[in-house]
Amino acid sequence: MSAPAPVGDDFGARLSFDRGVPGRRAVDVPRWDGEVTPLPDTGLLRDSVRLPELSQGELVRYYTELSARNYGIDSPLGSCTMKYNPKVGDLVASLPGLAEAHPLAPATEVQGTLRTLGELSRGLGEITGLGGVSLAPAAGAQGELAGVLMIARALEDRGELAQRRRILVPDSAHGTNPATAAMAGFTVTQIPTAADGSMDRAVIESELDGSVAAVMVTVPNTLGLVAGLIHDAGAYLYGDGANLNAIMGRVRYGDLGFDVVHLNLHKSFSTPHGGGGPGAGPVCCSEELAPYLPTPVVTEGDDGVVRLTEPERSIGRMQQFGGNVGVLVRAYAYMRALGLDGLRAVSGQAVLNANYLRVLMYGHYDLPYDRPVLHEVVFSGSRQRRTYGVPTYDIAKRLIDHGFHPPTVYFPLIVEEALMIEPTETEPPEAIEALAAAMIAIAAEAEADPETLHRAPLSAPIGRLDEATAARRPVLRWQEDLADCS
Ligand SMILES: Cc1ncc(COP(=O)(O)O)c(C=O)c1O
């Protein structure tokens, strides 16, 4: 084991293991001089579990420092998947009656949990205007897959699956949309975005024929016009509702003519998803598609007992048991705490914040689609790249030095050097102003000192990683031979 570093020195490059001193303890337990009960098979015990050997003070200071460097669920602004995660949601989800309910317990013994899930299903049906709901999918992408498989099954029952093999997806879509269509066995036809950033009605019209199974869209612009066209052509309209917080309480997918939509509860209804935490991607659909919903759905029987049941022509299970109940309970708590008026206020605030940021940053970065936005605004760093050789990647990394979690970059793919910022509904004006000030300072720095930006972040213990290796060959536990990671 390497020599311990002085506290506070070189923080982050040295993990607790690297700081240990043999024999040092955080807790002193008195020696036991009484009778010792032998363990059943001492051969199974390891000689050493090689835990870090530190005093309590060192340990507490280490974790305190570490927590201050963590852009966790309480992070300032940043990613869409790490927004408002009220503590009350965690409290409710950890109530023993909910947290300890066994997934295989008989329905009559877990009525509290099942009723909560039933009320959440009803609430989501109300918010989306699509009353068929399954809470089972564990992520947005899984909800999408469920929705597209439901469409496939409905087409099969109509006797049209063999000829309807295409799904139209705009080129601005989240990558999971075309991936889902392909995984479900369809071919993807990409629809180019019109000059104003919306879907081009004329292009959709020209593509719609008897070979189209569905159209998948995310943002509900132009849909009032398009839904009729799609249904007249015998295709289904799929909605990516991951960004529900832009419109909730104001517009309902069902009223816009959608047949099926998935929601990302871990985005719009609390629960942090960033960093790979658990998610919930319920799928909501019209009456026509309800028989195909994934198993289970929550239903109340004539006997007043709420049960998990299998719809008549269900596509089957997307995952085990009833879904990620902890995430679903947080979403329920969030919905009940806000009420319909609160949910409306959320979407108003999310849109206001994004537009405030758009105005504050205006002129400092290119704005490819220069118009009012919904809950997120997409700038482009192409001017900084072209003129000063500073890519968007450098800009995002430099934001860390200003105390902000970097936003989504290089997405959507149709925007060169994209910087997609979703300030979320819960940030006060001062936070939006501080983010804009940081972005403006970085734009000025790109001009004056591009070299510094190439090296950012300068304040983090570890600056630039080899991201491909970190993703492909991650080292997830301490190894002595890799101890010096500086
Ligand atoms: C618009 C959109 N669709 C789909 C997804 C996929 O959701 P998930 O990451 O839960 O699979 C996301 C994720 O952020 C998204 O933003």
The ligand as an ORCA input file, in Angstrom:
! r2SCAN-3c Opt
* xyz 0 1
  C     -36.615     12.521    -26.114
  C     -36.114     11.266    -25.468
  N     -36.600     10.083    -25.864
  C     -36.190      8.919    -25.300
  C     -35.246      8.912    -24.295
  C     -34.789      7.584    -23.736
  O     -35.075      7.445    -22.390
  P     -34.237      6.467    -21.447
  O     -32.880      7.075    -21.305
  O     -35.000      6.425    -20.163
  O     -34.198      5.123    -22.103
  C     -34.713     10.127    -23.833
  C     -33.697     10.156    -22.768
  O     -33.279     11.143    -22.264
  C     -35.160     11.334    -24.446
  O     -34.674     12.527    -24.061
*
